[in-house]
Amino acid sequence: MPSASVYDMEGQVLREADLDSYVFGAPVNTAVLHQVVTSQLVNRRQGTASTKTRANVSGGNSKPFRQKGTGRARQGSTRAPHWRGGGNVFGPRPHTYDRAIPRKMKRLAIRSALSDKAASGRLLLMDALTFEEPRTKAMEALLDALPIERNVLALMPERDENVILSARNIHRVKVGHVESINVIELLKYDALLMPMATVTRIVEKFGAEADDALAAKRHPRVAERRKAYRAAAAEKAGE
C-alpha cells in the first residue's frame, strides 16, 4: 500500500499515512498520460490563424498586359500566388483543434500522475495548511522547511484566501483547487503538496467507488461484476 509522510506547519514529520491503492498506487500508464496531455495542449489553441487567398486580396481585377506579343509569359492577374502581393496558396485557415478524450482516460491519467508522485516520494501531505493572515514570509518558511527541491503545486480542498495571497508572489509555488485538478499541472510541478482533507476529496472523486457509480449509470452489470472481482481479490489477499 502506498504511503506518504505527513508534515506540520514547521516542516516536522508527524506520521506516515497510508494512501488509497486505487488512486495513489495505480500503474503509471505513460501512453494515456501522453494522449491526455496532448489533447489538453491542443484544446488550448484558438485556431484563429488566417491568410488571404487570391480571392481575398484586393486588386488584380484587370489583366496586367495583353496576352500575346510581349515576349513574356501570359498573366491573368497580379494577385496570383507567384506575384508579389498575391494571395497565399496553402496558408492557415481558421479551424478548430478540439480533440475529445474519453472520461475514463482522463481519470486514468490523473490516477497515473498521482501514483507517479507517490511512488517517487514527491507527494507531501500536510496535517493542515492554514495561515492566520496572508504573509509571504510564512509561506517561504514553510517551503524551506519541507523537502522541496524545485517548484511545488499546492492543492487545497477549498478556497483559502490566506494561502492564495501568501503564495501569490512566489514563483516556485502554485495554489490550485482539487476540483480543477488536471494532468498538465500534476506533471509540470516537481512536488505535490496537499492537506489531508484534499486527499479525502481526491479519493471521493477518483476512487473505486466513484468509478463504480459512474459505470453503474451506463453499465450496471459491469459495475457489479467489478465490485465482486475486487471483493474476491481483497478476500484472497486477506487470507
N, C-alpha and C positions, 0 to 999 in steps of 0.2 A: 504494500500500500504506500503511495507517495506521501511525503511529509515535507513540512517546511517550518522554519524557525519563526517564532512569534516574538516580536520586539516591543519594548515600551517606548515612550517618547524620549528617553535618554539613550536609546540605542542598545540597551541591555537585553539579552535573550531571556525571555520568561519561561518558555517551554517549547516543545516540539508538537505541532498539531498535525494530526492525520488528515489527509485530503481525500476527497471522493475519487475513487479509481476510475469511474466512468468519464469524469470531466478532466481530471488532472493526471490520469495515468493511461490515457489512450495512446495507441501507436501514432507516431508523427507521420502523417501522410503528406509527403512533400509535393506530390503531383496535385492533390486537391488544393494545397496552400498556393501553389503557383497559379492555378486557374482562378481562384478567388481573388488573389492579389491583382492579377492581370485584369480581371473584369472590373474591379473597383477603380483601378487607374484609368482604364478605358472609359468608364462611365463618367469620369470627371471631365472628359473632353467636351467642349461646346459644339464642335463641328460646324463652326461658322466661317471657316476659311473659304474664300471665293475668288475666282478670277473671271475676267470677261473673255468671251469667245468673240469671233469675228462678227457675230450677230449683235453683240452688246456694245462694242466700241463705236464711238461717234466718227462720222466722216466716211470716206470711201464709197460714196454713192455713185460717182461717175467713173468711167473708165479713164485711167491715168493718161493713156496715149492711144493712138489708133492701133488697130490690130496688125496691119502689115506695113512694110516699107521703112521701118525704123531700124531694122537690124537687131532689135532687142527681142527678148522673149515676150510673148504675149501676156498681158496682165489685165485682169478684170477689175481689181480693186486694190487700193493702197492699204486696206485693212486686212489683207490676207496674212496668215501667221508668219510668213517669211519676210514681211515688210516691217520696217521699224515703226512702232506704234500700232502694229496689227494685233489681232486677237490671239489669245492663248489656246493651244490645241488640247492638251491633256492636263490642264491645271485643276486644282481642287475645287470642288463644288460643295455647297452646304449639304450635309447629311448627318444622320445620327450614328453614333458609335456605340449605342447601348448594347450591352451583352448580358443576357439573363443567365443567372446561375441558380440551380435548384436550391431550395431551402435546406435540404439535407446536407448538401455540400458546404453551404455557408456555416452551418452548425458544426459539421465535422472539422472544418478548417479552424474554427475558434477553439474547439477542444484540442486540436493538434498543437496550436500555438501555445495554449495554456499548459499543455503537457510538456512541451519543449522547455518552457520556462521552469517548470517544477523539476524536471529531470536534470537540468543543467545548474540548478541551485541559484537561479536568478529570480526566484519568486520570494519576496519578502512580505511577511504578514505582520500587521500591527494589531495589538490588543485594542487600540483606539487611536484614531488620527484626528485630533482636535486641537485648536488653539483658542485661548481666551480672547485674543484680539489679533487682527491681521498684522503680522510682523515678519518681514523678510528674513531678519537675522535668526528668528526662531526656526524657520524652515531650513535655512542654511546649516544651522547647528544640528538639526535632525539628520540631514543628508550626510553631513560629515561623520556623524556617529554611526551611521549604517554602513554595511559593506557594499557600497555602490561605487563602481569604478567609472562609469560613464553616465549616460543620461537615464532617466527613470520616468516611467508612466505610473501615476498615482490614480487608481480607480476608486472612486467614492461611491458608497451605497445611495447617497442622496446629496443634493447640492449643499455645500458648506462654503459660505462666503469668506469666512476667515481663512480657510485653507486655500481657496482660489486666489485671494488677494495676497496671501503670503508667498505664493509660488509664481505670481504673475511676472515678476522681474528676474526670475532665474531661468536662464536659457536651457539648462540641462534637465528640467523637470516640466512635465505637463500634467495637469489635473483633468481627469476625464470622469465620465459617469458610467455606471455599469450598464445603463440602458443604451448607451451609444458605443458599446464595445465593438471593435472591428479588427480584422486580421492585420491590416497595414500598420496600425499603431502598435499592436502587440509585437510585431516583428521589428518595427522601426526602433523602438526603445530597448535598451540593453537590459534593464531591470524592470520588474513589475512590483509595485508597492500597493498593498491592499489591506484595509482593515478586515477583521474577521466578519463583520456584517456584510462586506462585499462578497466574500467567499460564499456565504449563505445565499445571497441573492443570485450569484452565478450558478450555483448548484440547482437552485429552484428553476432557473431559466433554461439551463442547458443540460441538466441531469437526465438520468434514465427515465424518471417519471414524467418529466416534461416531454421527452421524445415519445414516450408511450401515449401520452394524452394527445399529441399532435397526430400520431399514426392512427389512433383509435377513431378519429374523425372520418378518415377515409377508408382505412383497412382495419376494422376492429378485430377480425380473426387473426391477422398477422400480429397485432399488438398483444393479443392474448397468448399466442404461441411464444412470442419473445419474452414475455413475463415468465411463462412456465420454464423456458430454457434457462433463464438467469437464476430462477429459484432452484432448479435442479443442480446447476453448476455451483451455486453457493452451498447447497446441502452437501454436495460431494466434496467441496473444499473443506467444509467443517469436519467431515469425518477424518 
